Structures are given as C-alpha cells and as structure tokens.
C-alpha cells in the first residue's frame, strides 16, 4: 500500500515540474548565436547558418583552411613529401624547412680582356612554385679598351637522366655593367614536365655579354659566357597547388612597374618604365649626373683629366697643375724648284679646347721661272684618319716671304688620347704658264690630345 502511494506522489511531482518549465524563447529576438540566424518556434530556438560567414560550420566558396579554419579545418600535417602551411589565405604544399639546403656558387669568367664574377644562389631541392635562381654579376677587372658593357641575356639549361638538354629559364636583361656596379637578376624556372619532382644534371648558366672595343668601332661584340655547375645535382619539385603572390612586390625602384598575377605565374616581375630613371636604360634625357643608376657614375681618370659633374652634365675636366712642354720642329724642305724653311710649334699635351698648332712657312729660295707659290691645304693625320684640316691658301710669292697658320684640333672621342701625328701639306706654284701641285708630309711624333668639356 505504501509503494502505491509513493508512485502516485512521484507522478504528481513530475507533472508539476514539466508543467512549470519555462519556454526557451518567447520571440526570435531571444535566439542569438554568432554566425547563425535564430527563429523561435513554440518556445524553442531553431538556428540556420548565415551564408558566407566564417564560423557558420560550413566551408563555403572563398573560405579556406587558412582564412577560416573553424569551418574548413586546420591547414597542418603533410601531403606526401610536402608539409602543409598557410601562405596568406591559401593552404599550400611546401618542402619542409629541415630538408632545404641553399647552394652557393661563385666563378670568375673572362671576356675580351674583362673579368666578371658570377655568383648564384638557389635552394635544393628547388620549389618551382616559390623559389628563384638568384644571379649577381660584377665587373672585377675592366680592360681600358672596352666600353658600353651590358649583360643582355641570361639562359639556364639542364640535362635529364636520359641526356636530354632542356631549357629552364631565359631572361632578356639588357642591363649595363661598369666597374663598381652589380647586375642582380632573379630567374623564374619553368620545366617542360608534368611530374611532381625530378633531377637534372649538367646545369649551365649562359651569360650573354655585349661590349664595345677600340676607339673607332660602334658595333658591339657579343660573347656567351658559360657558368657550369659540374658537381651539383639539381633536384626540383612541383607542388600541386599554385601559390599566391607575395604580400608585396615593391622593389623600391621608381623605374620599374611591379607586377604579380596569373600572367606572371604569381611571381613578382619588375618591368622597366620607359623614360624613368631606374629602368636600366640610359635614355636621351639622362646622363651619369642625372641618373647614375642607368648611365653609370660620373667617373673616369687619366693622367691629365678626370670626369666630374657640372650643371647636371658629366664633363671631362683638366687636373690642376698639369705641365705642358713646348715642342718646336724645324722643317728644312729642299725641293728641286724651291726651298722652304718652316717651323711647327705646339704644346704636348695639347688642350684642344684652347691650344692650337702654330705653323710658320718661309720661302727661302726658288728657281728662276717659279712664281705664285702657295700653301693651299694642311691636314693633320693619325695614320689614314684625318684629325684636323685647314685651307689657308697662304701665298709666298717672293723669296723671304713668310706666313703663319694656326690649326685647331676638334674634341676627340676620349678625354685623353696619345696619337702619332703627321702633317700633310698640299702646295701649288707656277712654272712659266703651267700650274703645278704637289704635297709633302712631316711627322710630329707622339702627341697627347686632351679634350676637356667632352660630355660622357
């Protein structure tokens, strides 16, 4: 009997408890949950995910393991030989840092009397999605006969296990090179394979080197220098997922446009901006004083001259206190019909901006019947190359007639040049009614010509 009353009492208490339970909500405003829209139905909250919100427990378009691990899961662990990490908002495969070993190579290469140092650095194994083949080239020894040096192209090749030579990268640079400068380049490698990894041997970096040589030619020479890596086995990998662009591609150079997108395979590329200082081209409006990064520094030093900036121009200037020696050559010309006694005076070195060759002519004697003697044309030669010329038409009509001619030399192609010079003098005279013409040559020896004011 007691058990029966106890059960009845328990049932009554249970009914009272459930009958008195408070509802979960009275309106939808009471249903609040981050990233979900709440609705109150018969006192109970029902929740629906808010579309495109991280945290709604749905991995939606635009969300990744890196941008929203709450919905998509965590970017961690491994995928085959790769480690999974976040690059910005993208979960990608990378080579574990413990497996990467940087490779460094420095070699000296010779070209036309110049010596170049080529330094390269690259990772092993090489990640084709991320890594760059870094090249630095400097001029360690410059031949005085060469000018206008340029690294025009870089080409990287390798050999497969079946002895097939394959191109890895080719970059048109057209970058000037001068003593004290350095050409930096980043090669992006692309292999003609679909495999995820592989090995190459006989890696070779080909450097196309252009330069002018001599003082007269303007046609550049082009040499392909071969930088080889005989002891390096080149291992590469190609992760399955493309990487995002770096957070910044700015190379801090206003002369280049920094680009990174699908067209560059998500690598940074720096494209020269026409007309801008820093684009590696010495353009018509630039010189070593206004844009040394493109045109090279305003430097140059010889025995008597140096280059320096003046009024935003790189000008050859004379060193202070130079000593010039007065040269005087007597020329006793005994011809069959007449006799000349001449004197040629000049300074050595000769400053062509103000100094002149002073030539004195005197008719010492002549044969009867000879008249109207005249110095018609004077030319100054180095070999077969004419340096200067004058047409004085200097008349020496009678014995003891004298006359002077000053010969100016124009600016030369270099601020200081030593040349073996010779005068060639054309003259005419009358013998009876006939006019006769002839010439003679007089060597002046070695003369140093200085050209201050020459613009670099």
C-alpha positions as semicolon CSV with decimal commas, in nm:
position;residue;x (nm);y (nm);z (nm)
1;X;0,000;0,000;0,000
2;X;0,283;0,241;0,084
3;X;0,451;0,170;-0,252
4;X;0,130;0,256;-0,434
5;X;0,104;0,596;-0,261
6;X;0,473;0,670;-0,328
7;X;0,437;0,611;-0,704
8;X;0,130;0,833;-0,719
9;X;0,313;1,110;-0,534
10;X;0,612;1,083;-0,777
11;X;0,387;1,104;-1,081
12;X;0,213;1,414;-0,947
13;X;0,550;1,583;-0,878
14;X;0,676;1,504;-1,228
15;X;0,368;1,655;-1,387
16;X;0,404;1,968;-1,179
17;X;0,775;2,003;-1,278
18;X;0,718;1,973;-1,652
19;X;0,412;2,184;-1,639
20;X;0,607;2,464;-1,476
21;X;0,920;2,451;-1,710
22;X;0,997;2,791;-1,868
23;X;0,995;2,820;-2,252
24;X;1,340;2,869;-2,428
25;X;1,218;3,177;-2,613
26;X;0,921;3,399;-2,648
27;X;1,030;3,559;-2,979
28;X;1,304;3,521;-3,238
29;X;1,488;3,812;-3,076
30;X;1,565;3,576;-2,789
31;X;1,752;3,336;-3,025
32;X;2,106;3,475;-3,058
33;X;2,404;3,269;-3,177
34;X;2,711;3,407;-3,362
35;X;2,708;3,337;-3,740
36;X;2,358;3,187;-3,723
37;X;2,010;3,331;-3,774
38;X;1,777;3,230;-3,487
39;X;1,398;3,168;-3,504
40;X;1,165;3,099;-3,207
41;X;0,927;2,810;-3,279
42;X;0,689;2,701;-2,999
43;X;0,931;2,838;-2,742
44;X;1,228;2,659;-2,886
45;X;1,514;2,829;-3,083
46;X;1,599;2,695;-3,425
47;X;1,926;2,813;-3,587
48;X;2,019;2,840;-3,958
49;X;2,379;2,918;-4,075
50;X;2,421;3,273;-4,205
51;X;2,565;3,233;-4,560
52;X;2,926;3,340;-4,624
53;X;3,013;3,395;-4,258
54;X;3,320;3,229;-4,114
55;X;3,210;3,029;-3,813
56;X;2,882;2,901;-3,956
57;X;3,029;2,549;-3,969
58;X;3,005;2,538;-4,349
59;X;3,320;2,566;-4,567
60;X;3,184;2,790;-4,840
61;X;3,324;2,941;-5,157
62;X;3,604;3,184;-5,079
63;X;3,688;3,020;-4,747
64;X;3,997;2,808;-4,694
65;X;4,168;2,626;-4,414
66;X;4,379;2,938;-4,369
67;X;4,112;3,205;-4,386
68;X;3,852;3,010;-4,186
69;X;3,982;2,702;-4,005
70;X;3,662;2,697;-3,792
71;X;3,461;2,588;-4,096
72;X;3,719;2,425;-4,326
73;X;3,956;2,257;-4,086
74;X;4,315;2,333;-3,994
75;X;4,597;2,363;-4,251
76;X;4,851;2,128;-4,094
77;X;5,018;1,797;-4,139
78;X;5,175;1,651;-4,453
79;X;5,080;1,566;-4,809
80;X;5,322;1,312;-4,949
81;X;5,673;1,460;-4,919
82;X;5,530;1,807;-4,855
83;X;5,431;1,996;-4,544
84;X;5,105;2,193;-4,540
85;X;5,132;2,557;-4,434
86;X;4,937;2,879;-4,481
87;X;5,065;3,134;-4,730
88;X;4,839;3,431;-4,675
89;X;4,487;3,278;-4,710
90;X;4,594;2,970;-4,904
91;X;4,689;2,626;-4,773
92;X;4,979;2,505;-4,985
93;X;5,237;2,230;-5,003
94;X;5,595;2,327;-4,924
95;X;5,923;2,149;-4,876
96;X;5,992;2,113;-4,501
97;X;6,248;2,371;-4,395
98;X;6,468;2,096;-4,246
99;X;6,513;1,947;-4,596
100;X;6,620;2,269;-4,773
101;X;6,989;2,339;-4,829
102;X;7,095;2,662;-5,006
103;X;7,350;2,614;-5,286
104;X;7,610;2,888;-5,349
105;X;7,847;2,916;-5,644
106;X;8,099;3,189;-5,734
107;X;8,308;3,177;-6,051
108;X;8,534;3,415;-6,247
109;X;8,472;3,441;-6,622
110;X;8,680;3,627;-6,884
111;X;8,554;3,819;-7,186
112;X;8,761;4,034;-7,421
113;X;9,005;4,144;-7,152
114;X;8,735;4,197;-6,889
115;X;8,684;3,970;-6,590
116;X;8,340;3,906;-6,442
117;X;8,243;3,748;-6,112
118;X;7,922;3,542;-6,136
119;X;7,759;3,444;-5,805
120;X;7,445;3,230;-5,793
121;X;7,231;3,107;-5,503
122;X;6,936;2,868;-5,514
123;X;6,759;2,620;-5,290
124;X;6,794;2,243;-5,307
125;X;6,552;2,089;-5,361
126;X;6,417;2,371;-5,580
127;X;6,047;2,456;-5,536
128;X;5,922;2,562;-5,881
129;X;5,620;2,733;-5,723
130;X;5,822;2,957;-5,494
131;X;6,199;2,958;-5,540
132;X;6,411;3,187;-5,757
133;X;6,751;3,122;-5,914
134;X;6,940;3,432;-5,797
135;X;7,224;3,573;-6,008
136;X;7,471;3,852;-5,923
137;X;7,729;3,968;-6,179
138;X;8,005;4,222;-6,115
139;X;8,298;4,352;-6,317
140;X;8,613;4,272;-6,121
141;X;8,867;4,378;-6,386
142;X;8,795;4,618;-6,674
143;X;9,002;4,640;-6,991
144;X;9,076;5,004;-7,081
145;X;8,995;4,917;-7,444
146;X;8,633;4,823;-7,369
147;X;8,324;5,035;-7,308
148;X;7,942;5,021;-7,302
149;X;7,935;4,683;-7,129
150;X;7,599;4,513;-7,094
151;X;7,451;4,184;-6,973
152;X;7,195;4,133;-7,245
153;X;7,055;3,788;-7,161
154;X;7,067;3,503;-6,909
155;X;6,983;3,145;-7,009
156;X;6,971;2,844;-6,774
157;X;6,976;2,488;-6,910
158;X;7,000;2,138;-6,761
159;X;7,026;1,774;-6,868
160;X;6,781;1,495;-6,783
161;X;6,878;1,141;-6,688
162;X;6,821;1,035;-7,048
163;X;7,071;1,302;-7,168
164;X;6,807;1,541;-7,299
165;X;6,910;1,908;-7,271
166;X;6,613;2,116;-7,155
167;X;6,568;2,493;-7,113
168;X;6,493;2,601;-6,757
169;X;6,477;2,980;-6,786
170;X;6,559;3,264;-7,025
171;X;6,560;3,630;-6,927
172;X;6,630;3,930;-7,152
173;X;6,807;4,176;-6,924
174;X;6,981;4,449;-7,128
175;X;7,141;4,574;-6,806
176;X;7,452;4,799;-6,817
177;X;7,762;4,697;-6,627
178;X;8,055;4,912;-6,520
179;X;8,332;4,887;-6,259
180;X;8,180;4,900;-5,913
181;X;7,830;4,808;-6,027
182;X;7,642;4,482;-5,989
183;X;7,369;4,326;-6,200
184;X;7,110;4,139;-5,991
185;X;6,862;3,907;-6,158
186;X;6,601;3,656;-6,044
187;X;6,532;3,365;-6,278
188;X;6,190;3,203;-6,268
189;X;6,225;2,840;-6,369
190;X;5,972;2,651;-6,581
191;X;6,030;2,287;-6,677
192;X;5,861;2,106;-6,967
193;X;5,749;1,817;-6,745
194;X;5,424;1,716;-6,575
195;X;5,589;1,520;-6,292
196;X;5,580;1,638;-5,931
197;X;5,956;1,604;-5,887
198;X;6,274;1,519;-6,073
199;X;6,651;1,555;-6,101
200;X;6,873;1,734;-6,352
201;X;7,247;1,734;-6,406
202;X;7,496;1,947;-6,603
203;X;7,332;2,274;-6,502
204;X;7,473;2,564;-6,704
205;X;7,409;2,938;-6,679
206;X;7,480;3,115;-7,009
207;X;7,559;3,487;-6,978
208;X;7,536;3,691;-7,299
209;X;7,787;3,975;-7,261
210;X;7,796;4,271;-7,503
211;X;8,062;4,542;-7,518
212;X;8,236;4,788;-7,747
213;X;8,608;4,759;-7,803
214;X;8,858;5,001;-7,953
215;X;8,808;5,372;-8,016
216;X;8,650;5,376;-8,362
217;X;8,408;5,084;-8,391
218;X;8,047;5,126;-8,276
219;X;7,937;4,769;-8,346
220;X;7,921;4,578;-8,015
221;X;8,080;4,240;-7,969
222;X;7,868;3,967;-7,814
223;X;8,009;3,673;-7,617
224;X;7,823;3,389;-7,446
225;X;7,996;3,307;-7,117
226;X;7,924;2,963;-6,974
227;X;7,897;2,925;-6,597
228;X;7,883;2,550;-6,523
229;X;7,796;2,350;-6,210
230;X;7,967;2,013;-6,261
231;X;7,934;1,897;-5,900
232;X;7,569;1,990;-5,846
233;X;7,276;1,752;-5,892
234;X;6,972;1,977;-5,932
235;X;6,663;1,836;-5,758
236;X;6,328;2,006;-5,819
237;X;5,967;1,967;-5,701
238;X;5,637;2,099;-5,832
239;X;5,364;2,124;-5,562
240;X;5,015;2,062;-5,695
241;X;4,860;2,392;-5,583
242;X;4,969;2,733;-5,720
243;X;5,094;2,977;-5,459
244;X;4,954;3,325;-5,401
245;X;5,154;3,637;-5,489
246;X;5,380;3,770;-5,213
247;X;5,225;4,033;-4,989
248;X;5,446;4,297;-5,156
249;X;5,638;4,305;-5,483
250;X;5,778;4,655;-5,432
251;X;6,148;4,662;-5,529
252;X;6,178;5,026;-5,413
253;X;6,269;5,129;-5,767
254;X;6,053;5,400;-5,930
255;X;6,195;5,297;-6,267
256;X;6,007;4,967;-6,269
257;X;5,642;4,861;-6,257
258;X;5,594;4,578;-6,006
259;X;5,354;4,312;-6,136
260;X;5,229;3,982;-5,990
261;X;4,924;3,794;-6,117
262;X;4,827;3,484;-6,312
263;X;5,021;3,613;-6,616
264;X;5,345;3,600;-6,412
265;X;5,262;3,261;-6,256
266;X;5,220;3,452;-5,928
267;X;5,587;3,552;-5,918
268;X;5,690;3,917;-5,885
269;X;5,819;4,074;-6,205
270;X;5,970;4,421;-6,235
271;X;5,904;4,576;-6,575
272;X;6,111;4,881;-6,685
273;X;5,908;5,202;-6,717
274;X;6,005;5,396;-7,033
275;X;6,160;5,735;-6,957
276;X;6,201;5,668;-6,584
277;X;6,533;5,679;-6,403
278;X;6,598;5,329;-6,273
279;X;6,472;5,141;-6,579
280;X;6,829;5,025;-6,660
281;X;6,835;5,221;-6,989
282;X;7,045;5,535;-7,027
283;X;6,800;5,738;-7,232
284;X;6,847;6,063;-7,424
285;X;6,738;6,280;-7,130
286;X;6,969;6,104;-6,882
287;X;7,340;6,112;-6,809
288;X;7,571;5,992;-6,530
289;X;7,494;6,305;-6,325
290;X;7,114;6,299;-6,356
291;X;7,067;5,920;-6,342
292;X;7,377;5,724;-6,239
293;X;7,172;5,408;-6,180
294;X;7,107;5,382;-6,554
295;X;7,409;5,558;-6,705
296;X;7,680;5,468;-6,457
297;X;7,866;5,702;-6,224
298;X;8,039;6,018;-6,346
299;X;8,383;5,869;-6,301
300;X;8,693;5,848;-6,514
301;X;9,054;5,931;-6,452
302;X;9,354;5,959;-6,684
303;X;9,698;6,112;-6,646
304;X;9,577;6,466;-6,716
305;X;9,195;6,458;-6,696
306;X;8,903;6,341;-6,485
307;X;8,524;6,332;-6,522
308;X;8,308;6,540;-6,289
309;X;7,953;6,675;-6,274
310;X;7,894;7,034;-6,383
311;X;7,549;7,183;-6,446
312;X;7,397;6,832;-6,436
313;X;7,636;6,711;-6,706
314;X;7,927;6,469;-6,675
315;X;8,216;6,668;-6,823
316;X;8,583;6,584;-6,878
317;X;8,797;6,833;-6,688
318;X;9,169;6,905;-6,665
319;X;9,350;6,814;-6,348
320;X;9,500;7,119;-6,178
321;X;9,869;7,195;-6,224
322;X;9,938;6,990;-6,536
323;X;10,266;7,064;-6,714
324;X;10,277;7,122;-7,090
325;X;10,604;7,105;-7,285
326;X;10,661;7,339;-7,579
327;X;10,751;7,145;-7,894
328;X;10,924;7,317;-8,187
329;X;11,016;7,128;-8,503
330;X;11,228;7,291;-8,777
331;X;11,149;7,170;-9,126
332;X;11,411;7,240;-9,397
333;X;11,239;7,142;-9,722
334;X;11,475;7,147;-10,023
335;X;11,280;7,086;-10,342
336;X;11,415;7,088;-10,698
337;X;11,233;7,410;-10,781
338;X;11,223;7,585;-10,443
339;X;11,346;7,573;-10,083
340;X;11,120;7,612;-9,778
341;X;11,222;7,667;-9,420
342;X;10,928;7,602;-9,184
343;X;10,872;7,578;-8,813
344;X;10,593;7,382;-8,638
345;X;10,516;7,464;-8,275
346;X;10,268;7,301;-8,036
347;X;10,221;7,209;-7,671
348;X;10,239;6,848;-7,555
349;X;9,994;6,754;-7,410
350;X;9,772;6,967;-7,634
351;X;9,448;7,104;-7,486
352;X;9,229;7,101;-7,797
353;X;8,975;7,332;-7,629
354;X;9,221;7,626;-7,647
355;X;9,564;7,527;-7,780
356;X;9,649;7,533;-8,149
357;X;9,929;7,409;-8,371
358;X;10,125;7,712;-8,493
359;X;10,279;7,661;-8,836
360;X;10,527;7,913;-8,986
361;X;10,624;7,893;-9,353
362;X;10,906;8,079;-9,528
363;X;11,012;8,069;-9,895
364;X;11,391;8,059;-9,857
365;X;11,477;8,022;-10,227
366;X;11,325;7,935;-10,565
367;X;11,439;7,864;-10,919
368;X;11,403;8,122;-11,195
369;X;11,068;8,089;-11,367
370;X;10,892;7,972;-11,047
371;X;10,622;8,207;-10,919
372;X;10,299;8,229;-10,720
373;X;10,398;7,968;-10,461
374;X;10,108;7,896;-10,225
375;X;10,036;7,668;-9,926
376;X;9,692;7,551;-10,028
377;X;9,570;7,286;-9,776
378;X;9,701;7,147;-9,447
379;X;9,574;6,824;-9,292
380;X;9,665;6,652;-8,968
381;X;9,657;6,269;-8,974
382;X;9,688;5,972;-8,745
383;X;9,766;5,702;-8,995
384;X;9,489;5,732;-9,253
385;X;9,248;5,901;-9,011
386;X;9,217;6,276;-9,051
387;X;9,230;6,462;-8,718
388;X;9,209;6,825;-8,834
389;X;9,228;7,032;-9,154
390;X;9,266;7,391;-9,277
391;X;9,267;7,561;-9,618
392;X;9,476;7,876;-9,567
393;X;9,567;7,942;-9,934
394;X;9,878;8,109;-9,790
395;X;10,068;8,290;-10,066
396;X;10,451;8,307;-10,057
397;X;10,516;8,494;-10,381
398;X;10,876;8,602;-10,334
399;X;11,195;8,482;-10,168
400;X;11,187;8,560;-9,792
401;X;10,804;8,567;-9,799
402;X;10,667;8,432;-9,471
403;X;10,328;8,338;-9,337
404;X;10,165;8,176;-9,033
405;X;9,879;7,929;-9,000
406;X;9,703;7,814;-8,682
407;X;9,550;7,468;-8,693
408;X;9,269;7,385;-8,447
409;X;9,201;7,027;-8,339
410;X;8,836;6,936;-8,259
411;X;8,726;6,749;-7,946
412;X;8,825;6,384;-7,964
413;X;8,618;6,078;-7,875
414;X;8,801;6,035;-7,541
415;X;8,924;6,297;-7,292
416;X;9,288;6,188;-7,329
417;X;9,438;6,019;-7,634
418;X;9,803;5,981;-7,735
419;X;9,842;5,968;-8,112
420;X;10,126;5,955;-8,361
421;X;10,054;6,259;-8,579
422;X;10,176;6,378;-8,916
423;X;10,114;6,693;-9,118
424;X;10,038;6,660;-9,487
425;X;10,074;6,987;-9,675
426;X;9,946;7,050;-10,028
427;X;10,101;7,336;-10,224
428;X;10,095;7,479;-10,575
429;X;10,312;7,708;-10,786
430;X;10,354;7,826;-11,139
431;X;10,641;7,735;-11,363
432;X;10,609;7,955;-11,668
433;X;10,241;7,942;-11,757
434;X;10,182;7,595;-11,603
435;X;10,027;7,549;-11,258
436;X;10,175;7,256;-11,069
437;X;10,051;7,089;-10,749
438;X;10,220;6,854;-10,505
439;X;10,236;6,769;-10,135
440;X;10,477;6,663;-9,863
441;X;10,444;6,502;-9,518
442;X;10,608;6,593;-9,190
443;X;10,589;6,368;-8,883
444;X;10,516;6,535;-8,549
445;X;10,571;6,220;-8,341
446;X;10,353;6,120;-8,045
447;X;10,124;6,393;-7,916
448;X;9,874;6,362;-7,629
449;X;9,542;6,530;-7,713
450;X;9,328;6,647;-7,422
451;X;8,957;6,717;-7,471
452;X;8,818;6,896;-7,163
453;X;8,449;6,968;-7,199
454;X;8,382;6,630;-7,358
455;X;8,049;6,506;-7,226
456;X;8,023;6,146;-7,111
